[in-house]
Amino acid sequence: MVVSLAGRDILCLQDFTREEIETILETAKMMKIWNKIGKPHRVLEGKTLAMIFQKPSTRTRISFEVGMYQLGGYALYLNAQDLQLRRGETIADTARVLSRYVDGIMARVYAHKDVEDLAKYASVPVINGLSDFSHPCQALADYMTIWEKKGRIQGIKVVYVGDGNNVAHSLMIAGTKLGADVVVATPEGYEPNEKVIKWAEKNAAESGGSFELLHDPVNAVKDADVIYTDVWASMGQEAEAEMRRKIFKPFQVNKELVKHAKPDYIFMHCLPAHRGEEVTDDVIDSPNSVVWDQAENRLHAQKAALALVMGGIKI
């Protein structure tokens, strides 16, 4: 079946079917091959992406900017100082104006409502580059990496250890839609959003995967194919950093914890990593670590998403 995502917003992967997510991943794998062999794929020739950044970024900015260039388009970087939002112009008015100039909008924001409002009032596709609730582009790159390294996603045990944050949300949603066995281990009081837990359980029932929420990291990583972690204090939570270090210390991914996983487990992290906190050097720098492949795949997954929603390509 031919799947078209033309004109769609990508705010949260719960809005997409399994087939649609697989279409993005298949397109990403194809574009990665084309990139490696030097085959031009300028499917967004002459098109422009506005990139709004409320939060600083390394991987998001570079991967979207390079991706648009490789697709033949142009990426326009807009930080908070570049826009009238700081002077009181509404998101709705900003979305309406940008839609007259550009072919797509990517936004990296603090509040998820901001990307929802952009999508509500924009007449061009809006892609969530990160919000406090969801990080769909990261999850697409994550499952592309798992597919590459493990040969499949269905039945793979993916264990997330740490804070039940936006990265955990998207990993849960995408994994359970794709048939993975997703386990999340957090300290008590730091669990994922209850709505996302219910989504994950429903998705798993439909896909043949599973979802489990635990508070014991050792039990969680038993026989894991994938161990994934993220920083303990995200941007905007700096005031809680010291308290979180104490609470999350038992959830550090270190050489003792990973002994409980399968010998051929892979370690993943969305980066940047706070080495010595959520992960130790002997894990992130080990042969089991795929964090650099994972980071590279942000480029390919986002190119696929851009091409599908802005260019209307079909596979």
N, C-alpha and C positions, 0 to 999 in steps of 0.2 A: 504494500500500500504506500502511495506517495503521501508524505506528510508535509504540510506547509505551515510555517510559523510566521508568515509575513504579517507585519504590523503588530505582533504581540508584545506586551510588556513582560519583562522578567523581573518580578519583584520577590517572589517566593516560589520555590519549586513545588509546593503543594498545589499550585494552580495548573500543573502540567501532568499529563498522563505518563505512564511508563513508556509508551511508544514515543511520545514527544521527547522525553529526556534521552532515550536511546538514540533518537535521530540526531540530537545535538552531539552526543558522544561519538557517533559514527562519522559525522561531518568533521568533528575535531580530529579524529584519527586520520581521515583522508587529507585534511589540510596540513597536518603535521608531516605526512609523507611528502606532499607537494612541496612544502617548505624545505625539507631535507634534500630533495632532488633538484631544487631550483625551478620548479614548474610555476609559472606565473598564475595567480588566481585573484586577479584584480576585479572581484565581483562587485565592489562598492566604488568603482571609478566615479569620481566627481561628487561623492557624497561626504557629508560632514557630521561628525559626532561631537556634541557639546559635552564636556566632562566637568561636572560640578564637584568640587572637593571642599566639604566642610572639615574633613579630617585629613591630616597628612598621610602620604602613602609612598611606598616604594614599588611593590609588585603591581598594584592596581593601576597606577598611573603609567608605568613603563609598558606593561603588557597591553593595555588598551591603546596607547599611543602608537607603539610599534605595530600592533595588530591592524589598526586602521591604515597605517602606511602600507603594510604588506597587501592589504585588500584593495589598495588603490584610492582610498579615501583620505580624509584629513581629520585629525583630532584637535579640538579647541579646548585648551586647559583653562578652567575658570575657578579660581579659589574664592574664598569668602570676600576678599577685598576687591575682587573684580566685578562683583555684582551689586545691584541696588538692594539686595535682600537685607544687608546690614543697615540700610537707611530706611527700612520700612516697607519696601515693595513686597507684595505678597508672593507666595510660591505660585499661586494660581496665575497671577499676572506674568510672572517670570516664565512659567510654562507656556502660556499663550504666545508671548513674544518670541521665545526661543524656537517654537514650532514654525514660525514664519521664516526662520533663518537656516535651520539645520534639519537633518534627516533622522536624527536620533539623539537621545539624551542618556548619559550615564551619570549617576549621582552616588557619591560616597558621603553618607550623612550620619548624624547622631541618632535622630529619631526616625523610626520606620514610617511614621505618618507623613514625613516630608516626601519620601519617594512615592507613597500612595497618592499624595496631593499632586505631585508632578504628573503622575500617570493619569490622574483624573482629568486634569485640565490641558494636558499636552495632546496634540493631534499626531505626534510621532511616537515611535516606540521608546519606552523608558526602561533602562536596565539598572537594577540595584547593584552598585559596586560594593556596598556594605551598609548595613543599618544595624541598630541595636538589637533587632529581632532576627535578621536573616542575612546570610552571605551566600546567595545561590551560585555566584561565579566560582567561589572557592570549592563548593561541593561538586560542581561539574568537573573541575580539574582533579579533585580528589578521586572521584570514581573512574575517571579516565585513566588515572595512574594505577588504581587497583586492577582495572581491566587489563591494562598492559602487563602488569607484574604477575598477576594470578591467572590470567586467561579467561576469567569469568567474574561475575559479580554475584549471581545467584548462589546462595549457600555459603558465601564467604563470611567468616566471623569478623566483624569490624567492631573494635572496642575503643570507645572514647573515654579517656580518663582526665578528669579535671572539672572546670567550671561549666555549668549547663547554660552556655551562652549562645550567641548567634551562630557561631561555627558549629557547635553541637546540634543546634536546631536543624540547620541545612543538611548536615551529615545524616541525621536521623531521618529526615523527610526523604531525601534522595535514596538513601540506602534501603529503606523499607519499601519504597516504590519499585526498586530494582531487584528485590528478592534477597537482599543480604540479611544476615543475622546480626542485628545491631545491638550492642550492649553499651550502656552509658553508666559510668561509675563516678559519682560526685559525693562530696561531703554532705551531710544532712543540712538542708536549708539552702543548698546551691543547685537544686535540681532544675532541669529544663522547664520551660513554660508548660503549664498543664494542658493547654490547647494543643501544643506540638506533640506531647506525649500521646494524646488521644488520636491525633492524626497518624502518628507512627504505628500505633496498634492497629488502626483501621487499614492502613497501607499494607502492613505485614500480612494481615488476614487475607487480603486480596492477591498479594504477589507470591505467597508461599514462603516469605521470609519470616523473621521474628524480631521482636523488640523486648528488651529487658532493662530495667532501671535498678541499679545496685548502689550500695554505699561501701562496698569492700573491693578495693582495686585488685587484690590478689585473686579473689574468686572471679572477678570480671575478666581478667586477661587469660584465664586458664584456657589453653588450646586456641588462643587467638591467632588469626591469620594476619590481622592488621591491628597495630596499637597506634592510637592517635591522641595527641594532646595539644593544648593551646596555653597561652599565658594565663596566669592566675588572676591578674588584674588588667582588664582591657582599658583602652583609652577612655578617659572620663571617670575611671575608678581609682585614680592615683591615691586619693586620700585613704582608700581602704587597703592599699598595697601591703603594709606591714602586718595588719590583722590577717589578711588573706594568706600571707606566707606561712603563718603559724597553723592556720586551719587546713591548708592544702598540702602541708609537708608530707603527710602519709600517702599522698597521691602522686608523688614525684615518680616519673618514669626513669628508672635506673636499672643497673645490671641485675639487681636482685629481683625486681618486679618482672622483667622480661623473661626470666628463666621459666616462668609459668606458661609462656606462650609457645606456639609451635616453633621448632628450630628454624624454620624458614619464614618466620613472621617478617612483616615489613613495618618499619617505624615511619610515621607521618606527622608533620607539623605544618600549620598554615604559615608560619613565620610572621614577624620576627620572633625568634626564640630568646627567652631569658635563660641562658645556660646556667646551670647550677640551681635553678629554681624548679620549673616544671619538668625539665629534662636534663640529664647529665651528659657531659661530653662523650663519655664512652658509649652512649646509645645513639646520639644524633650523628656522631662521626663513625659509627660502626658500619660494616658491610650490609647490615639489614636496613639501614636508613635509606629512604628514597626521597628525602625532602627536596633535593635539587631538581630531580625529575618532576616532582609534584609542582614546584614553583614554575618550571618551564611550561608545564601543561596549562597554567593559567592563560598563557598566550594563545595556545591552540584552541582551548575550550571557548574562550571569549571571542576569538575570530569566528568560530562556528556559530556562536549565538548571534553575533553581529550580522554575519552573512545571511542567516536564516530570517531574522526579524526585520533587518533593514534592506536586504537585497532580495528577499523573497525567493531564494534558491530552494529547490525541492530535491530531496533524495528518496 
